[in-house]
Amino acid sequence: MILALAMVPVAGRAGSFGVGTDALVMIGLLALARFTTVISSWDTGNTFALMGGARELMVAVFGEALLVLALLVAALAAHGTDLLRMVDAAGGAPIWNRPSHWCGAVAFALAILVETGRQPIDNPDTHLELTMIHEGPLLEYAGRDLALLTWAGAARTWVMLVLGAGLYLPHPSGFAAGIGALAVSVAGLCVLLALVDTSQAKMRLLRVPALIGVGCAVALLGAGMSVSGVLA
């Protein structure tokens, strides 16, 4: 997650830490972080932690495909997978006239819910072991270990919100103005996440793949329109 934080563009800029800014590498780092968290549940051997880890991997199979397709829509507009180019291509008003951009935004919004474990995908505040997904592998951890794992979850939320703001929300080209727009966008996305958490109930586990599948279909529709040039 530290590498992911080093890669994510902030107001159109990213630090030169030798890790690049490729979107596919970002997806791989997020997947590696999830896999490592699931492996931690095997370390503790707790039954409910293992159950949560298995559910986490099931959701990841569909969620990572959704994230790839949502980023594909933005990559097609930028003619590449470099995050800096993708953020730059998403700036300005003309892109908002493209239905493909809106399809990508809808798909990425669902990807944020999946990656951050928010409702209706998961309930981050639940204490019922039988319904846990993302929180399940953390059951047996405490102290500094739990603090680091919780920090990693917060870092994932930050990465997803900043990516969503940079790729699918309007932002100016200047750095100073971009920082202000990013702060407003991230705050707005946090409010929307809170509204979704309070207005939606957790879905049944076996219905989650169907919802993610709808998001994948929307992203594929956007990618198809972008490639064909129809309404894109």
N, C-alpha and C positions, 0 to 999 in steps of 0.2 A: 504493500500500500504506500510505502514511502516513495518507491519508484513511480507509482501511478500519480502521486501528488506532484512529483518532479516533472511529469510529462504533460499534465493537463494545462492547456493554455488559459491564461488569466488576462482578460482584456486584450486578446490578440497576441500575447507574448508568452514565451515559455523559456525557462532557464536552460543554459547550456550545461547539462549535467552528464552528457555522454550517453543518454538513453534514447535520444530522438523524440519524435512526436508522432509516431505512426499509430493510427487508430487500432490496427490489428494487434500491435504489441500491447496497447492499453487493454484490449479485451482479454488477451492472454494473461496479463498481470492480475486482472480482476478474477479470472477463472482460477489462477494459481492460489490467490488468497482464499477463495472459497474452498478449494480442495484442501488446503492446509488446515482451515478451520474444521472441516469434516474429519480429517485425520486426527485432530485433537480429541474428538469424541471417542475414537478407538483407544487413545492413550488412557483415558479415564475408565473405560469399560462400563460406564453406567448404561443401563438398559434404555432409559428414556433418551439419553444423549445419543446413543446409536440409532434409535428410532428417528430422532430429529435430523441426524446426519444423513440417513437414507432418504428422508423426505427432501432434504436440501439438495441432494444430488439429482433427485427426480425433477425438481423444479428447475435446476440448473440446465438440464438437457434441453428444455424448451426455452428457458429464459435467455440463455446465451445465443441461441439461434435468433431470438427476437432482437437482441441487442445488435447482433451483426447486421441484420436486415435494416434496422433503423439507422445505423451508421452508414449503411450502403447508400441510402437515399441521399444523405448529405455528401457522401464521397462522390457520387455521380455528378452532383452539381459543381463540385470542386475539381473534377477530373483527376482525383487522386485520394489516397488515404492519409495524407499528412494532415494532422489536426489543425495546424496553423492555416493551411490553405482552406480547409473546410470551414473554419470559423470566419475567415475573410470572405469566402464565397457566400456565407449566410448573412452578411451585413447588407444594409441598404433595403429600400422598399421593393424593388422589382421582384425579388424572390418570393415575396408574400402573395404575388399574383399566380403562383404556380401551385396547382392542387397537389402535385407530388410532394412539395415541401410540407403541406398540411398533413398528408398521409404519414410522412416521416415523423412529424411532431407528435401525432397521436400514438404512433408505435413507440416512440422514445418515452412518452409519458407513462405508458404501461410498463416499459422496461425499467423506469425509475422505481415503480412500485415493486417490481419483482426483485431488483437488485438490492433495494433497501429494506425489504421484508415488511412492507406496509400493507394495510388492509386495502382490498379484500383478499390479497394473496396470503398474508400472515398477520398475526396480531403481535406486535413487538412488546406489548405490556402484559401478555397473558402469563399466568403462573400455573396453568393447567398442563401438566407434562404430556398428556395424550394429544394435545392439539399443537404443540410447539413444532416449529420448523427451524427458523434461523436461531432462536434462542436455545434450542435443545442441546447442541454440542457444547454450550458454555455452562451447563448445569453444575458440573463438579469443580469449576474454577473459582478462585477467590483471590483477594489481594492484588498484587501487581500483575499477575497473569491475567486475571479478569479485566483489570484496567486496560492492559494492552489490547486484549481482544475487543473490548468495548470501543477503544479508540480506533481500532481498525474498522469497525462498523461505522463509526462516525466519519472516518476518512472516506469510506466508500460512498456515503451519502453526499459528502461535499463534492467528490469527483463527479458523481452523476448529475448533481444539480448544476455545477459549473459547466459541464458539457452540454446539458440541456439548454442552459441560458445562452451559451456561445453558438450552438449549432442551430437552434430553432426559435430563438427570441430576438427581436430587433436590438441592435447595438451600434453605436457610432464607431468610426475608425480610429479616432484619437485615443491614446492610452488613458489620459486623465478622465476624459468623458466616458471611456469604456469601463473604468473602475466604478464610477458612479452608477452606470447602467447595470453593471454586473451585480452590485450590491442590491439595487432595487429588484432586479430579476430574481436573484436567489431568495430574497425576503418574500417576494410574491409566491415563488414556488413552495417555500416552507409553509406559507399560509394555506396554499392549496392542498399540500400534503396533510395538514392538520384538519382541514375540512373533510377530506376523503376519509381520514381515520375516524372522525366522529360521525360521519353520515353513512358509512358502509360497514356491514357486518362481514366477518371472515367467511369466505366461501368454503364449501366442502372440498377436501383435498383433491378428490378425483375430478372436480370441475375446473380446477386451476389450469391444467393443460389446455382445455377447450378455450378458456379466455385468452391465454397466451397465443393459441393458434389463430384467434381472430386478429390479434395484434400483428402476427406474422403475415396474415393475408392482406391487411391494410398496408404494411410496409412493402410487400411484393407489388401491390397495386401502384403505389407511389414510384417504386423502382421501374416498373413496366412503363408508366407514363413518362418518366424521365428519359428512359432509353429510346422509346418510340417517338418522343417529341409531341405526343398527343396531350394537349392542355398542360404541358410542362414547360 
